[in-house]
Amino acid sequence: MDLSAATQWWVAAGVLVALELASGSFYLLMFALGAAGAALAAHAGASVVTQFVAAALVGGGATAAWHFKRARAPRSAPAESNRDVNLDIGQTVVVRAWGEDGSAQVNYRGASWAATFQGEGTPVAGPHTIVAVRGSQLVLAPLARP
């Protein structure tokens, strides 16, 4: 059985997609696009060299475009202070008293939590906002008042 060049490129694209699904490397999808570009060039009757050039340009171009798109995107906050990761961020707790070292014990979600102060000045008892969670310790800032 003799496979055409276009069929071989389509098979290569399929293999690359399967490898991406197995590995999770998004860049393999960009290379699969390159193989698809080469397959389209083969369908158009391009020479083997032109097919490889098309694969390199489409795959490399897609990879470069994806890299630059990700480089321009704003970085997300660290997991400890990212509301998308930890739904405790932004919740309010009441601090009854602060220790001299800037630590406190607060009740939150039915349990006693260790807390530290993050902000300017001396911590004052009252309502605070959770700005981060470090292990089993809450990081608190004064509640912003409207």
C-alpha angles and dihedrals in degrees: 000000000000116000120206120238090251091054091050090052091048090051090050090051090051092049091050091051090050091050090050091053090050096045105029092227105146091197090070087067088057090054089048087056088053091052089049089051090052090049090054089049089051090051088053089055098252120161121259091256091052090049091055091046089051090049091050095046096045096040095041092043092050091047092049092046091051091047093051092045091055092044091056095046115099114255116247120240118267113276092251091063102025114112090202089063102033119035091196090076109104095021120129127239131177118235112206096190139353124222121232090255093058095259131122143174115239134179112236129161091356096305139090113253132190111237137190130200123245115185147065123306131359118333115248126202116256139071118348136177123237107238099171143001116219108187105301094342125096119217110213136196128188113276109261109237119212 
